Amino acid sequence: MSAASAGSGPGLLVIVATVIGLGVVAQVLADRFQVPSVLFLILSGVVVGPVGIGFLNPDAFGGALSAIVGLSVAIIVFEGAFHLKLNKLREAPSAQIKLVTVGALVSLLGTAVTVRYALGTGWDLAFLIGALLVATGPTVVTPILSVVAVRDRVGAALETEGIVNDVTAAILAVVMFEVVVLTEDAGFHVNEFVAEFVNKLGTGLFVGIFVAGVIWYMLRKVDLARGNAPQNARLLVLVGALAAYAGADFFAREAGIAAVATAGILLGNADLPYEGKIEEFKGDITLVVLSFVFITLAALLRPGDLLSLGVGGVVVVLAVALLVRPLGVMLSTTGGQFEQAERLFMSFVGPRGIIPASVATLFAFQLQSRGLTAEATTLVGTVFLVILATVVFEGGFARHIAEYLNVIPMRVIIVGGGKVGRALAERLEDRGENVVIIENDETIIETARDAGFTVHKGDGTDTDVLRSAGADNARIVVAATGDDDVNLLVAQLAESKFGVETIIARANNPDNVDAFEDLGVRTIDASMATAWAIDNVIERPALSNWMTELGRTGDVQEIEVTEPDLVGTTIDDLDDELPNGVLIAMVGRDGETQVPNEDFTLQKGDHVTLLGRKEAVRNAIDLCHPTA
């Protein structure tokens, strides 16, 4: 890792402005193409750096570059720690907990062993690289999940892992950095290491707790000039993060990361006033410092740094992506709630990003200042090689991986989380549908979430809200609110903006049914539905009771026949293959529905209505439509 010699180039002010401008452009491109921004940031740094056009020479910053990167890393780590909500972690399924414990341990050990034998480094440097590469991070995972609409449980697991392991990797890296320094400086002594580590971690914890306490007191107990209170709160938190890093580092070098991680976790779980404004502001600031860190450190990279790793570098990348990561995921999700295809998707989508790159750069500066140039080059070269490979291949091919593994479920969106919406969601989820409820009433949202439903807060008549809830990948949209105007608008948006296959609207006022149907909306008249239900109770009580229990003991499903072996068979032949407890009630073909006799011959595309016991119907669906 080295930089070209300084020369007559653009002034420092021009360089800083250009770097920030490139960072903004990279973020816009990342949002446009829905890929992690780290990819564009690194490419920008390489292009404008000494290897490229030579516009950005890190030597222009002089000896201040290490301090600037350190403060930037403080903001990045604080941001990640601030989003680590302990209550959500406590409520997380066991598989998510295992991902950030068992999975992290497998990643640390597996990567360290690979680096040690593939690159021939010492164990100290191998474990430092392993510690950094524990982190995936929300800044590289979230863009992937916004493109690949996997099931919510998969997305939640990957995001939780990213947030927690960002902080875990930063803390582990501090520990291993001390081992590297002590080993090189005076030989490794366990007692000395333990004493030094306790001193630095203790200093970081103390300063972090102290700073968090001061900020909490200022925000909760002091009048922050009312009109400007949100702005003052944002600035106070930002200054607190920087103060925690600088203060801890003053008392014990390299203790700053532990301090900002501690302060971030405490403040993020402290129920601060203006928390939403603080998070929004911190996110913007983080984008700016990310731009600076990634573009600047990418400019420090030379092709020789990566090529010097040789075949060993390729082995490390392949092992981390194809062996270590899958092993950690498989061990963490054994016997859990995830299907095999979902476990495979999580295994091959674990890009590294923000924390490994920024902390590796910070430590590389410090290693260079101690004369450990070879170790610094290996550290940055290995970390960046893994980042580039995983972001490009795992990020770039995530959708293809998901499609191949068939883990992108078509969603059912229900606008309206009242009793009707929740009752419908319960039945649909029980049948295996991926249901999302859109609701903007806080009380209803809390009720629905307590019942275990996935709820997206917002106005269902807003196109952006529908899109963020997954309307682009929705098979069914149901407008089930108590307001006919809302239901009609939702139905129109679902059809015109998203081209949803099936759109159903609830008509609360019978007089509005014709208006709905004139627009081509499939409409359920609430009054008539109630009348039909009462009539069924009077005239067909047994059938009514059975229909009421539908989805619990019995089921009725209409599916398309897609199994090639069933095309050309008769109903009589199919009856012999169907499990006990299920009947073929109707067959739909070319828009007409009939009750088939035993000689009726099935064709591809026929819609078969299956009626019977719940489990038997599920097995029959797998037989007739195996891709369902």
WOTA-V302012 format. One record per run of one state. SS is the DSSP state (a for helix, b for strand, c for the rest). FROM is the first residue (numbers start at 1). TO is the last residue. If there is no record, write none. Layout:
ss/from/to
SS/FROM/TO
SS/FROM/TO
//
This chain:
ss/from/to
c/1/11
a/12/33
c/34/36
a/37/48
c/49/57
a/58/82
c/83/85
a/86/91
c/92/93
a/94/99
c/100/101
a/102/119
c/120/122
a/123/132
c/133/137
a/138/147
c/148/151
a/152/186
c/187/189
a/190/221
c/222/225
a/226/251
c/252/255
a/256/268
c/269/274
a/275/300
c/301/302
a/303/307
c/308/309
a/310/332
c/333/339
a/340/347
c/348/353
a/354/369
c/370/372
a/373/396
c/397/397
a/398/405
c/406/410
b/411/415
c/416/418
a/419/430
c/431/433
b/434/439
c/440/441
a/442/450
c/451/454
b/455/457
c/458/462
a/463/468
c/469/470
a/471/473
b/474/479
c/480/483
a/484/496
c/497/501
b/502/507
c/508/509
a/510/518
c/519/521
b/522/525
a/526/539
c/540/540
a/541/548
c/549/549
b/550/550
c/551/553
b/554/560
c/561/563
a/564/566
c/567/569
b/570/570
a/571/577
c/578/581
b/582/589
c/590/591
b/592/594
c/595/600
b/601/601
c/602/606
b/607/613
a/614/624
c/625/628
//
